Amino acid sequence: MIKSRFVYQNEKLNQIIVQGHANYKKHGEDIVCAAVSAATLVTANAIEHLELNQKIDLTVEEGYFKLTLSVFDSIVQGLMENLEYTLNDLEKQYPKYIKNQKEG
């Protein structure tokens, strides 16, 4: 199962942690894992493309994604909120394979 945590500080999304594997299908055929991976990587790539890397701390490993806003930026905040929206939408479609949690 994929577990995501959305951590808020002062009513602003400050951190997103996504970990695990969906196990929807075997490796290479798992559309749920592929969708989550695509969503997280598109977010990270957008931040890099907009040259806002200095405002975040990012860790990407096999089955693990952690994005922390180190300096507030409204564009990065919007990208993080879009990722949260996307992962919540995927949870609605695949509730047995994705669980999201909001903190703070």
C-alpha positions as CSV (number, residue, x, y, z in Angstrom):
1,M,0.0,0.0,0.0
2,I,1.1,3.5,-0.7
3,K,0.9,5.9,2.2
4,S,1.0,9.7,1.9
5,R,1.3,12.3,4.6
6,F,0.5,15.9,4.1
7,V,2.0,18.0,6.9
8,Y,0.7,21.5,7.5
9,Q,2.3,24.2,9.6
10,N,0.4,27.5,10.2
11,E,-2.4,26.3,7.8
12,K,0.1,25.9,4.9
13,L,1.2,22.7,3.3
14,N,4.8,22.3,4.4
15,Q,5.8,18.7,3.6
16,I,4.6,15.7,1.6
17,I,5.9,12.2,2.2
18,V,4.9,9.3,-0.1
19,Q,6.1,5.8,0.6
20,G,5.5,2.2,-0.2
21,H,4.2,0.3,-3.2
22,A,0.6,-0.2,-4.2
23,N,0.8,-3.9,-5.1
24,Y,-2.1,-3.4,-7.5
25,K,-0.4,-5.6,-10.1
26,K,3.0,-7.1,-10.6
27,H,6.0,-4.9,-11.1
28,G,5.9,-3.3,-14.5
29,E,2.1,-3.5,-14.7
30,D,1.1,-1.6,-11.6
31,I,-0.9,1.4,-12.9
32,V,-1.4,2.8,-9.4
33,C,2.3,2.9,-8.6
34,A,2.9,4.4,-12.0
35,A,0.3,7.1,-11.5
36,V,1.7,8.1,-8.0
37,S,5.3,8.0,-9.3
38,A,4.4,10.2,-12.3
39,A,2.6,12.7,-10.1
40,T,5.5,13.0,-7.6
41,L,8.1,13.3,-10.4
42,V,6.1,15.8,-12.4
43,T,5.9,18.0,-9.2
44,A,9.7,17.7,-8.6
45,N,10.5,18.3,-12.2
46,A,8.2,21.4,-12.3
47,I,10.0,22.9,-9.3
48,E,13.4,22.2,-10.9
49,H,12.3,23.6,-14.3
50,L,11.1,26.8,-12.6
51,E,14.5,27.0,-10.8
52,L,13.0,26.9,-7.4
53,N,15.1,24.0,-6.0
54,Q,16.7,26.3,-3.4
55,K,13.4,26.6,-1.7
56,I,12.9,22.9,-1.0
57,D,14.5,19.8,0.4
58,L,13.8,16.8,-1.8
59,T,14.5,13.1,-1.3
60,V,13.5,10.6,-4.0
61,E,14.4,6.9,-3.6
62,E,12.8,3.6,-4.6
63,G,9.3,3.7,-3.0
64,Y,10.0,6.9,-1.1
65,F,9.4,10.6,-1.9
66,K,9.8,13.5,0.6
67,L,9.3,17.1,-0.4
68,T,9.7,19.8,2.3
69,L,9.3,23.5,1.7
70,S,12.3,25.1,3.3
71,V,11.5,28.7,2.3
72,F,8.0,29.7,1.5
73,D,7.2,30.3,-2.1
74,S,3.6,30.6,-3.5
75,I,4.5,28.7,-6.7
76,V,6.0,25.8,-4.9
77,Q,3.0,25.9,-2.5
78,G,0.7,25.6,-5.4
79,L,2.6,22.7,-6.9
80,M,2.5,20.9,-3.6
81,E,-1.3,21.5,-3.2
82,N,-1.8,20.2,-6.7
83,L,0.1,17.0,-5.8
84,E,-2.0,16.6,-2.7
85,Y,-5.2,17.0,-4.8
86,T,-3.9,14.4,-7.3
87,L,-3.0,11.9,-4.6
88,N,-6.4,12.4,-2.9
89,D,-8.1,11.8,-6.2
90,L,-6.1,8.6,-6.7
91,E,-7.1,7.5,-3.2
92,K,-10.7,7.9,-4.1
93,Q,-10.2,5.7,-7.2
94,Y,-8.0,3.1,-5.5
95,P,-8.8,3.1,-1.8
96,K,-7.4,-0.4,-1.2
97,Y,-4.0,0.7,-2.5
98,I,-3.5,4.3,-1.4
99,K,-4.1,5.9,2.0
100,N,-3.5,9.6,2.6
101,Q,-3.3,11.4,5.9
102,K,-3.4,15.1,6.7
103,E,-1.5,16.3,9.7
104,G,-1.4,19.7,11.4
